[in-house]
Amino acid sequence: MSEMPEIGKISPEIFNELIFPRLGARSDKVLVGPQHGVDVGIVEIGGKAVSFTCDPVFIVPEYGWERAAWFAIHIIASDSVTSGLKPKFLSIDLNLPMEMTKKQLEIVWEVIHRECEKLGITVITGHTARYENCHYPMVGGATITGIGKLDEYVTPRFCRAGDKIIITKGPAIEATGIFAAMFPYIIEKEFGAELSRRTQQIFYKMSVVEDALTAVGVGVRQNGVTAMHDATECGVWGGLYELAQAAGLGARIEKEKIVVEEGIEEVCRLFEIDPYASISEGTLIIACREHKAQDIVKALSGKDIKSSVVGELTNPEKGMVLVEKGKEKKLEHPIVDPFWRAFYGALEKYKE
């Protein structure tokens, strides 16, 4: 029997052993069910494709209430858009700590309202209360629902060998954005005020909503995007591995082709984490038909989103291959994201 991880998401082995065999009543309306490497479930309702994604409401007061609320809603929306469908409705449960004040809640909710308004998302139901034994950052849960035509959604089963892989923004977007928000003076002391300022701006790149909607705007399935995955825990390496596994394919990735935002390498070196294995909300992994790859990169560039074609999906017998400095090696899933240990270690080390 597999062991539970120290922290973070459970492993594919635990998922397959405990969760996947027990999914309640069967339904022939399920188009996309629970699967590692897939961020959404999709069902057919009334001749439409309807997507559902569920995530914690993740509020970190130390980010500042406005930034914390912005991040919380974009985490959930970022998973939703990987379906290729526009997010439409939000159901949200807020189990708030007793120490949260009315003013703090007002700021958080105003930001959630404002971002939902921008994204075209309507809040339709929820639950809001303060309870004992509820603590930051996990202060509830939420579901976003997307709606579209049956031929508009994407999922790894539409992938095939030869599909190109595009990565937006590069590695460790979330890890760097959080470290820069939490420890700006530490970064400034080490690398100067300009790099500290620049890496603090990465915080607002921790969303793939615009990335995903821009990509599918070029086309889907045979005419464009076949699947998308948000590189969250275990970062770029984990996300690439999960997408390929969900598609039942191999992959060949050239590390040097992956774009890297300025300041990422310095901050990750300072906090002693591997950027490519570290949490990276804001990094979108896109599989697409070869003839549309450059069109997608161009469309993303038009939105000032950096991206590049970094490799391709291959026949499964070729396995997972990473090319680094001209040499091939096996691309492996990191299993445990190094960010969490480094983050809590830094909190302890630099606490006032």
LOVONU-937303 format. One line per 3 residues: number of its first residue (from 1); their letters; for each residue x, y, z of N, C-alpha, C. Coordinates in steps of 0.2 Angstrom, whole numbers, plus 5000, padded with zeros to 4 digits. Example, Ala and Ser with C-alpha at 12.3 -4.5 7.8 and 13.67 -1.06 7.14 Angstrom:
LOVONU-937303
1) AS) 5066:4972:5039:5062:4978:5039:5066:4984:5039; 5064:4989:5035:5068:4995:5036:5064:5000:5039 .
//
This chain:
LOVONU-937303
1) MSE) 5004:4994:5000:5000:5000:5000:5004:5006:5000; 5003:5011:4996:5007:5017:4995:5006:5021:5002; 5011:5026:5003:5011:5030:5009:5008:5037:5007 .
4) MPE) 5005:5040:5012:5002:5047:5011:5008:5052:5010; 5008:5057:5006:5013:5062:5006:5014:5066:5012; 5020:5069:5013:5021:5073:5019:5016:5079:5019 .
7) IGK) 5015:5082:5013:5011:5088:5012:5010:5089:5005; 5004:5092:5003:5002:5093:4996:4997:5087:4994; 4997:5087:4987:4992:5083:4984:4994:5075:4985 .
10) ISP) 4989:5071:4985:4991:5064:4986:4994:5062:4979; 4997:5056:4979:5001:5053:4974:4995:5050:4969; 4997:5049:4963:4993:5045:4958:4991:5038:4961 .
13) EIF) 4996:5035:4964:4995:5028:4967:4990:5028:4973; 4990:5033:4977:4985:5034:4982:4978:5035:4979; 4978:5040:4974:4972:5042:4971:4969:5035:4967 .
16) NEL) 4973:5031:4964:4970:5026:4961:4968:5020:4965; 4971:5020:4971:4970:5015:4976:4963:5016:4980; 4963:5023:4982:4957:5025:4987:4952:5028:4984 .
19) IFP) 4953:5033:4979:4948:5037:4977:4944:5035:4970; 4948:5033:4965:4946:5031:4959:4941:5026:4958; 4942:5020:4963:4937:5015:4962:4930:5016:4965 .
22) RLG) 4930:5022:4969:4924:5024:4973:4921:5030:4970; 4917:5031:4965:4915:5037:4962:4907:5038:4962; 4904:5034:4967:4897:5035:4968:4893:5032:4962 .
25) ARS) 4887:5034:4961:4883:5032:4955:4886:5033:4948; 4885:5028:4944:4887:5029:4937:4883:5033:4933; 4885:5037:4928:4881:5041:4924:4884:5041:4917 .
28) DKV) 4880:5040:4912:4882:5040:4905:4882:5047:4902; 4881:5052:4907:4882:5059:4905:4889:5062:4906; 4893:5058:4909:4900:5060:4911:4904:5060:4904 .
31) LVG) 4907:5066:4902:4911:5066:4897:4918:5066:4899; 4920:5069:4904:4927:5069:4907:4926:5068:4915; 4928:5062:4917:4928:5061:4924:4935:5062:4928 .
34) PQH) 4935:5060:4934:4941:5061:4938:4947:5058:4935; 4953:5061:4935:4959:5058:4932:4965:5063:4934; 4970:5060:4936:4976:5064:4937:4978:5067:4930 .
37) GVD) 4980:5073:4931:4982:5077:4925:4977:5081:4922; 4971:5080:4925:4965:5084:4922:4962:5088:4927; 4961:5094:4926:4959:5099:4931:4951:5100:4932 .
40) VGI) 4947:5097:4927:4940:5098:4927:4936:5091:4926; 4930:5091:4928:4925:5086:4926:4920:5089:4921; 4918:5085:4916:4914:5088:4911:4908:5083:4910 .
43) VEI) 4902:5086:4910:4896:5082:4909:4892:5085:4903; 4887:5081:4900:4883:5083:4895:4876:5085:4899; 4874:5091:4898:4867:5093:4901:4863:5097:4896 .
46) GGK) 4858:5094:4894:4854:5098:4889:4857:5099:4882; 4861:5095:4880:4865:5096:4874:4871:5100:4874; 4873:5102:4880:4878:5107:4881:4884:5103:4885 .
49) AVS) 4890:5105:4884:4896:5103:4888:4896:5107:4895; 4896:5104:4900:4896:5108:4907:4902:5106:4911; 4906:5111:4912:4912:5109:4916:4912:5111:4923 .
52) FTC) 4915:5107:4928:4915:5108:4935:4922:5107:4937; 4924:5112:4941:4931:5112:4945:4930:5114:4952; 4933:5110:4957:4933:5112:4964:4940:5113:4967 .
55) DPV) 4940:5118:4971:4947:5119:4974:4945:5122:4981; 4951:5122:4985:4950:5126:4992:4950:5134:4990; 4946:5137:4995:4947:5144:4995:4953:5146:4999 .
58) FIV) 4958:5148:4996:4965:5149:4999:4967:5156:5000; 4966:5158:5006:4967:5165:5008:4973:5166:5013; 4978:5169:5011:4984:5170:5015:4985:5178:5017 .
61) PEY) 4983:5179:5023:4983:5186:5025:4989:5190:5024; 4995:5186:5024:5001:5190:5024:5003:5192:5017; 4999:5190:5012:4999:5193:5005:4997:5200:5005 .
64) GWE) 4993:5202:5010:4988:5208:5009:4981:5205:5007; 4976:5208:5010:4969:5205:5009:4967:5206:5001; 4969:5211:4998:4967:5212:4991:4971:5206:4986 .
67) RAA) 4977:5206:4987:4981:5201:4984:4979:5194:4985; 4978:5193:4992:4975:5186:4994:4969:5184:4990; 4964:5189:4990:4958:5187:4987:4958:5186:4980 .
70) WFA) 4962:5191:4976:4963:5190:4969:4966:5183:4968; 4971:5181:4971:4974:5174:4970:4969:5169:4971; 4965:5169:4977:4960:5164:4978:4955:5163:4973 .
73) IHI) 4953:5168:4970:4948:5167:4964:4951:5164:4958; 4957:5167:4957:4961:5165:4950:4963:5158:4951; 4965:5155:4957:4967:5148:4957:4961:5144:4954 .
76) IAS) 4955:5145:4957:4949:5141:4955:4947:5142:4947; 4947:5148:4945:4946:5150:4938:4951:5147:4933; 4957:5147:4936:4963:5144:4931:4962:5137:4930 .
79) DSV) 4959:5133:4935:4958:5126:4933:4952:5125:4929; 4947:5129:4930:4941:5129:4926:4942:5130:4918; 4946:5135:4916:4947:5136:4909:4951:5131:4906 .
82) TSG) 4955:5127:4909:4958:5121:4906:4954:5117:4902; 4947:5117:4903:4942:5113:4899:4941:5116:4892; 4943:5122:4891:4942:5126:4885:4935:5129:4885 .
85) LKP) 4931:5129:4890:4925:5132:4891:4925:5138:4895; 4921:5143:4893:4921:5149:4897:4918:5148:4904; 4921:5150:4910:4918:5150:4916:4912:5154:4917 .
88) KFL) 4907:5152:4920:4901:5155:4920:4898:5156:4927; 4898:5151:4931:4895:5152:4938:4899:5149:4944; 4899:5153:4949:4903:5151:4955:4898:5149:4961 .
91) SID) 4900:5143:4964:4897:5141:4971:4903:5142:4976; 4902:5145:4981:4907:5146:4986:4905:5145:4993; 4909:5141:4997:4908:5140:5004:4914:5143:5008 .
94) LNL) 4912:5148:5012:4918:5152:5016:4917:5149:5023; 4922:5146:5026:4922:5144:5033:4927:5148:5036; 4926:5153:5039:4931:5159:5040:4933:5158:5048 .
97) PME) 4939:5160:5049:4942:5159:5056:4939:5165:5060; 4938:5163:5066:4935:5168:5071:4938:5175:5071; 4945:5175:5070:4948:5182:5070:4947:5186:5064 .
100) MTK) 4944:5184:5059:4943:5188:5053:4937:5193:5055; 4939:5199:5053:4934:5205:5054:4930:5206:5049; 4924:5210:5050:4920:5212:5045:4923:5216:5039 .
103) KQL) 4928:5221:5041:4932:5225:5036:4936:5220:5032; 4939:5215:5035:4943:5211:5031:4939:5207:5026; 4933:5204:5028:4929:5201:5024:4926:5205:5018 .
106) EIV) 4925:5211:5020:4922:5216:5015:4928:5217:5009; 4934:5217:5011:4939:5218:5006:4940:5212:5002; 4940:5206:5005:4940:5200:5001:4935:5199:4997 .
109) WEV) 4929:5200:4999:4923:5199:4995:4922:5204:4989; 4924:5210:4990:4924:5215:4985:4929:5213:4979; 4934:5210:4981:4939:5208:4976:4936:5202:4972 .
112) IHR) 4934:5197:4976:4931:5191:4972:4925:5194:4968; 4921:5198:4970:4915:5201:4966:4918:5204:4960; 4923:5208:4961:4926:5212:4955:4929:5208:4950 .
115) ECE) 4933:5203:4952:4936:5198:4947:4931:5194:4944; 4926:5192:4947:4921:5188:4944:4917:5192:4939; 4916:5198:4940:4913:5202:4935:4917:5203:4929 .
118) KLG) 4924:5204:4930:4928:5204:4924:4928:5198:4920; 4928:5192:4923:4928:5186:4920:4922:5183:4918; 4916:5187:4919:4910:5185:4917:4907:5179:4921 .
121) ITV) 4909:5179:4927:4907:5173:4932:4901:5176:4937; 4896:5173:4937:4890:5175:4942:4890:5170:4948; 4890:5173:4954:4890:5169:4960:4882:5167:4961 .
124) ITG) 4881:5161:4962:4874:5158:4962:4872:5155:4968; 4877:5153:4972:4875:5150:4979:4882:5150:4983; 4881:5148:4990:4886:5148:4994:4884:5147:5001 .
127) HTA) 4889:5148:5006:4888:5147:5013:4894:5151:5016; 4892:5156:5021:4897:5160:5024:4896:5160:5031; 4901:5158:5035:4901:5158:5042:4908:5159:5045 .
130) RYE) 4908:5160:5052:4914:5160:5055:4914:5154:5060; 4919:5150:5061:4919:5144:5065:4925:5144:5069; 4925:5141:5075:4931:5139:5079:4935:5133:5075 .
133) NCH) 4941:5133:5075:4945:5128:5072:4946:5128:5065; 4944:5134:5062:4945:5135:5055:4951:5140:5054; 4956:5139:5050:4962:5143:5050:4964:5144:5043 .
136) YPM) 4968:5150:5042:4971:5152:5036:4976:5147:5034; 4977:5145:5028:4975:5148:5022:4968:5145:5019; 4967:5138:5022:4961:5135:5019:4955:5137:5022 .
139) VGG) 4951:5141:5019:4945:5144:5023:4939:5142:5019; 4938:5137:5016:4932:5135:5012:4934:5131:5006; 4929:5131:5002:4930:5128:4995:4925:5131:4990 .
142) ATI) 4926:5130:4984:4922:5133:4979:4922:5129:4972; 4917:5129:4969:4916:5126:4962:4914:5131:4957; 4918:5131:4951:4916:5135:4946:4913:5131:4940 .
145) TGI) 4908:5133:4937:4905:5129:4931:4906:5133:4925; 4908:5129:4920:4908:5132:4913:4903:5129:4908; 4902:5133:4903:4897:5130:4899:4899:5131:4891 .
148) GKL) 4898:5127:4887:4899:5128:4880:4896:5122:4876; 4898:5122:4869:4895:5117:4865:4899:5111:4866; 4896:5105:4864:4899:5099:4864:4906:5098:4860 .
151) DEY) 4907:5102:4855:4913:5101:4851:4918:5107:4853; 4917:5110:4859:4921:5116:4861:4926:5114:4867; 4925:5108:4871:4929:5107:4876:4935:5103:4874 .
154) VTP) 4940:5103:4878:4946:5099:4877:4948:5095:4883; 4952:5090:4881:4954:5085:4887:4959:5080:4884; 4963:5077:4888:4969:5074:4885:4967:5068:4881 .
157) RFC) 4961:5065:4881:4960:5060:4876:4959:5062:4869; 4959:5069:4868:4960:5071:4861:4967:5072:4858; 4972:5071:4863:4979:5071:4861:4981:5065:4857 .
160) RAG) 4986:5066:4853:4989:5061:4849:4996:5062:4848; 5000:5057:4847:5007:5058:4846:5009:5062:4840; 5013:5067:4841:5015:5072:4836:5012:5079:4838 .
163) DKI) 5007:5079:4843:5005:5085:4845:5011:5089:4848; 5011:5096:4847:5016:5100:4850:5014:5102:4857; 5019:5103:4861:5018:5106:4868:5020:5113:4869 .
166) IIT) 5016:5117:4871:5018:5124:4872:5017:5125:4880; 5022:5129:4883:5022:5131:4890:5022:5139:4890; 5017:5142:4894:5017:5149:4895:5021:5151:4901 .
169) KGP) 5024:5157:4901:5027:5160:4906:5033:5156:4909; 5033:5150:4909:5039:5146:4912:5038:5144:4919; 5044:5141:4922:5043:5138:4929:5043:5143:4934 .
172) AIE) 5040:5140:4940:5040:5143:4947:5037:5150:4947; 5032:5151:4943:5028:5157:4943:5025:5158:4950; 5022:5153:4953:5018:5154:4959:5024:5154:4965 .
175) ATG) 5028:5150:4965:5033:5150:4970:5037:5156:4971; 5039:5159:4965:5042:5166:4965:5038:5171:4967; 5032:5171:4964:5027:5176:4966:5025:5177:4973 .
178) IFA) 5025:5171:4976:5023:5171:4984:5029:5173:4988; 5035:5170:4986:5041:5172:4990:5042:5180:4989; 5041:5183:4983:5042:5190:4982:5037:5194:4986 .
181) AMF) 5031:5191:4987:5026:5195:4991:5027:5194:4998; 5030:5189:5000:5031:5188:5007:5038:5190:5010; 5043:5190:5006:5050:5192:5008:5053:5197:5003 .
184) PYI) 5050:5202:5002:5053:5207:4997:5059:5210:4999; 5060:5211:5006:5066:5214:5008:5072:5209:5008; 5070:5203:5009:5076:5198:5009:5078:5198:5002 .
187) IEK) 5074:5198:4997:5076:5198:4990:5080:5204:4988; 5077:5210:4990:5081:5216:4989:5088:5216:4992; 5088:5214:4998:5095:5213:5001:5100:5209:4997 .
190) EFG) 5097:5204:4994:5102:5199:4991:5103:5201:4983; 5098:5204:4980:5099:5205:4973:5097:5213:4971; 5095:5217:4975:5094:5224:4974:5086:5225:4973 .
193) AEL) 5085:5232:4973:5078:5234:4973:5074:5232:4967; 5078:5233:4961:5075:5232:4955:5072:5225:4954; 5076:5220:4956:5074:5213:4955:5069:5211:4960 .
196) SRR) 5069:5214:4966:5063:5213:4971:5057:5216:4968; 5057:5222:4965:5051:5225:4962:5048:5221:4956; 5053:5219:4952:5051:5215:4946:5048:5208:4948 .
199) TQQ) 5051:5205:4953:5048:5198:4955:5041:5199:4959; 5040:5205:4962:5034:5206:4966:5028:5206:4960; 5030:5209:4954:5025:5209:4949:5023:5203:4946 .
202) IFY) 5027:5197:4947:5025:5191:4945:5019:5188:4949; 5018:5191:4955:5012:5188:4958:5005:5188:4954; 5005:5194:4950:4998:5194:4946:4999:5191:4940 .
205) KMS) 5004:5187:4939:5004:5182:4933:5002:5175:4935; 5000:5174:4941:4998:5168:4944:4990:5166:4942; 4989:5166:4936:4983:5165:4933:4984:5162:4926 .
208) VVE) 4980:5157:4924:4980:5155:4917:4974:5156:4913; 4970:5161:4916:4963:5162:4913:4964:5165:4906; 4968:5170:4905:4969:5173:4899:4973:5169:4894 .
211) DAL) 4978:5165:4897:4982:5161:4893:4977:5155:4889; 4973:5152:4893:4969:5147:4891:4964:5149:4886; 4960:5155:4887:4955:5157:4883:4958:5160:4876 .
214) TAV) 4964:5163:4877:4967:5165:4871:4969:5159:4866; 4972:5154:4869:4974:5148:4866:4968:5144:4862; 4963:5143:4865:4957:5140:4862:4954:5145:4857 .
217) GVG) 4955:5151:4858:4952:5156:4853:4955:5155:4846; 4961:5151:4845:4964:5150:4839:4960:5144:4836; 4958:5139:4840:4955:5133:4838:4956:5127:4843 .
220) VRQ) 4952:5122:4842:4952:5116:4847:4952:5110:4843; 4954:5105:4846:4954:5098:4844:4958:5097:4837; 4955:5095:4832:4959:5094:4825:4961:5101:4823 .
223) NGV) 4959:5107:4825:4961:5113:4822:4964:5117:4827; 4967:5114:4833:4971:5118:4838:4972:5114:4844; 4970:5117:4850:4972:5115:4856:4968:5108:4857 .
226) TAM) 4972:5103:4860:4969:5097:4861:4968:5096:4869; 4972:5098:4873:4972:5098:4880:4976:5103:4883; 4974:5105:4890:4978:5110:4894:4978:5108:4901 .
229) HDA) 4983:5110:4904:4984:5108:4911:4988:5114:4915; 4986:5115:4920:4988:5121:4925:4994:5118:4929; 5000:5120:4928:5006:5118:4932:5006:5120:4939 .
232) TEC) 5002:5117:4943:5002:5119:4950:5007:5115:4954; 5005:5111:4959:5010:5107:4963:5015:5103:4959; 5021:5103:4960:5026:5099:4957:5028:5102:4950 .
235) GVW) 5025:5108:4949:5027:5113:4944:5027:5110:4937; 5032:5113:4933:5032:5111:4925:5033:5104:4924; 5038:5101:4928:5039:5094:4927:5033:5089:4929 .
238) GGL) 5030:5091:4934:5024:5087:4936:5019:5088:4932; 5018:5094:4929:5012:5096:4925:5013:5092:4918; 5019:5092:4915:5021:5089:4909:5019:5081:4910 .
241) YEL) 5022:5078:4915:5021:5071:4916:5014:5069:4917; 5010:5073:4920:5003:5072:4922:4999:5072:4915; 5000:5077:4911:4996:5078:4905:4998:5072:4900 .
244) AQA) 5004:5071:4899:5006:5065:4895:5003:5058:4898; 5003:5057:4904:5000:5051:4907:4993:5051:4906; 4989:5057:4907:4982:5057:4906:4980:5055:4899 .
247) AGL) 4985:5057:4894:4984:5056:4887:4986:5049:4885; 4989:5045:4889:4992:5039:4887:4997:5039:4882; 5001:5044:4883:5007:5045:4878:5013:5047:4881 .
250) GAR) 5019:5047:4878:5025:5049:4880:5026:5056:4878; 5032:5059:4880:5033:5066:4878:5041:5067:4878; 5043:5071:4873:5050:5073:4873:5050:5081:4873 .
253) IEK) 5054:5083:4879:5054:5090:4881:5061:5092:4880; 5062:5098:4877:5069:5101:4877:5069:5107:4882; 5072:5106:4888:5072:5111:4893:5074:5118:4891 .
256) EKI) 5079:5119:4887:5082:5125:4885:5077:5129:4881; 5072:5126:4879:5066:5130:4875:5061:5133:4879; 5061:5131:4886:5056:5133:4890:5057:5141:4892 .
259) VVE) 5053:5145:4891:5054:5152:4893:5054:5153:4901; 5058:5158:4903:5059:5159:4910:5058:5166:4911; 5054:5168:4916:5053:5175:4918:5059:5178:4921 .
262) EGI) 5060:5184:4921:5066:5187:4924:5065:5187:4932; 5071:5185:4935:5071:5185:4942:5069:5178:4945; 5066:5173:4941:5064:5167:4943:5070:5163:4946 .
265) EEV) 5075:5162:4942:5081:5158:4944:5084:5161:4950; 5085:5167:4951:5088:5170:4957:5084:5169:4963; 5078:5170:4963:5074:5169:4969:5073:5161:4971 .
268) CRL) 5073:5157:4966:5073:5150:4968:5080:5148:4970; 5085:5150:4968:5092:5149:4971:5092:5151:4978; 5090:5157:4979:5090:5160:4986:5086:5156:4991 .
271) FEI) 5080:5153:4989:5076:5149:4993:5078:5141:4992; 5083:5140:4988:5085:5133:4988:5080:5128:4985; 5076:5130:4980:5071:5125:4977:5073:5125:4969 .
274) DPY) 5071:5119:4966:5071:5118:4959:5065:5121:4956; 5066:5127:4952:5061:5130:4949:5056:5126:4945; 5059:5121:4941:5055:5116:4937:5051:5111:4941 .
277) ASI) 5052:5110:4947:5048:5105:4951:5044:5109:4956; 5044:5116:4956:5040:5120:4961:5034:5122:4958; 5029:5123:4963:5022:5125:4962:5022:5131:4957 .
280) SEG) 5018:5131:4952:5018:5136:4947:5011:5138:4944; 5007:5139:4948:5000:5142:4946:5002:5148:4942; 4999:5148:4936:5000:5154:4931:5004:5151:4925 .
283) TLI) 5007:5145:4925:5010:5142:4920:5005:5137:4917; 5004:5138:4910:4999:5134:4907:5003:5129:4902; 5001:5123:4902:5004:5118:4898:4999:5116:4893 .
286) IAC) 5000:5117:4886:4995:5117:4881:4998:5111:4876; 4994:5106:4874:4995:5102:4869:4991:5104:4863; 4993:5104:4857:4990:5106:4851:4992:5103:4845 .
289) REH) 4988:5103:4840:4990:5100:4833:4996:5104:4831; 5000:5101:4827:5007:5104:4825:5006:5110:4821; 5001:5110:4816:5000:5115:4812:4997:5121:4815 .
292) KAQ) 4995:5121:4821:4992:5127:4824:4997:5130:4830; 5002:5126:4831:5007:5128:4837:5009:5135:4836; 5012:5137:4831:5015:5144:4830:5009:5149:4830 .
295) DIV) 5003:5148:4828:4998:5152:4828:4996:5154:4836; 4996:5148:4840:4994:5149:4847:5000:5153:4850; 5006:5152:4849:5011:5156:4852:5011:5163:4850 .
298) KAL) 5009:5165:4844:5008:5172:4841:5002:5175:4845; 4996:5171:4846:4991:5174:4849:4992:5176:4856; 4996:5171:4859:4998:5173:4866:5002:5179:4867 .
301) SGK) 5007:5179:4862:5011:5185:4862:5007:5192:4861; 5002:5191:4857:4998:5197:4856:4994:5199:4863; 4994:5195:4868:4992:5197:4874:4997:5198:4879 .
304) DIK) 5003:5199:4877:5009:5200:4881:5010:5194:4886; 5009:5188:4883:5010:5182:4887:5016:5178:4884; 5021:5177:4887:5027:5173:4885:5025:5166:4884 .
307) SSV) 5027:5163:4879:5026:5156:4878:5031:5153:4873; 5032:5147:4872:5036:5143:4867:5034:5136:4866; 5036:5134:4860:5035:5126:4859:5041:5123:4862 .
310) VGE) 5040:5118:4867:5045:5115:4870:5046:5108:4869; 5042:5105:4865:5043:5098:4863:5036:5095:4860; 5035:5089:4861:5029:5086:4858:5028:5079:4862 .
313) LTN) 5021:5077:4861:5019:5071:4863:5021:5065:4858; 5023:5060:4861:5026:5054:4857:5022:5048:4858; 5023:5043:4855:5020:5036:4856:5022:5034:4863 .
316) PEK) 5018:5030:4867:5019:5029:4874:5025:5025:4875; 5027:5020:4870:5033:5016:4871:5040:5020:4871; 5039:5026:4869:5045:5030:4869:5047:5034:4876 .
319) GMV) 5041:5033:4880:5042:5036:4887:5043:5043:4887; 5045:5045:4893:5045:5052:4895:5053:5054:4895; 5054:5059:4890:5061:5060:4889:5062:5068:4890 .
322) LVE) 5067:5070:4893:5069:5077:4894:5076:5078:4891; 5077:5082:4887:5083:5084:4884:5086:5090:4887; 5092:5089:4890:5095:5095:4893:5103:5095:4891 .
325) KGK) 5104:5101:4888:5111:5102:4886:5113:5097:4881; 5108:5095:4877:5110:5090:4871:5109:5083:4874; 5108:5081:4880:5108:5075:4882:5101:5073:4885 .
328) EKK) 5099:5066:4883:5093:5064:4885:5093:5060:4892; 5088:5061:4896:5087:5058:4902:5079:5057:4903; 5078:5053:4908:5071:5051:4909:5067:5057:4913 .
331) LEH) 5062:5060:4910:5058:5065:4914:5054:5061:4919; 5055:5063:4925:5051:5060:4931:5047:5065:4935; 5041:5062:4937:5037:5066:4942:5041:5068:4948 .
334) PIV) 5041:5074:4950:5044:5076:4957:5041:5073:4963; 5035:5071:4963:5031:5068:4968:5030:5073:4974; 5035:5076:4977:5034:5080:4982:5037:5087:4980 .
337) DPF) 5033:5092:4980:5034:5099:4978:5039:5102:4983; 5045:5105:4981:5050:5107:4986:5048:5114:4989; 5043:5117:4986:5041:5124:4988:5038:5124:4996 .
340) WRA) 5034:5119:4998:5031:5120:5004:5036:5120:5010; 5041:5115:5009:5046:5115:5015:5050:5121:5015; 5052:5124:5009:5056:5130:5009:5052:5136:5011 .
343) FYG) 5045:5136:5010:5041:5142:5012:5040:5142:5019; 5038:5136:5022:5038:5136:5029:5044:5137:5033; 5050:5135:5030:5056:5136:5033:5058:5143:5033 .
346) ALE) 5056:5147:5027:5058:5154:5027:5054:5158:5032; 5047:5156:5033:5043:5159:5038:5046:5159:5044; 5049:5153:5046:5052:5152:5053:5059:5156:5053 .
349) KYK) 5063:5156:5048:5069:5159:5048:5069:5167:5048; 5064:5169:5044:5063:5177:5043:5058:5180:5047; 5054:5176:5052:5049:5179:5056:5052:5185:5060 .
352) E) 5047:5190:5061:5050:5195:5065:5049:5194:5073 .
//
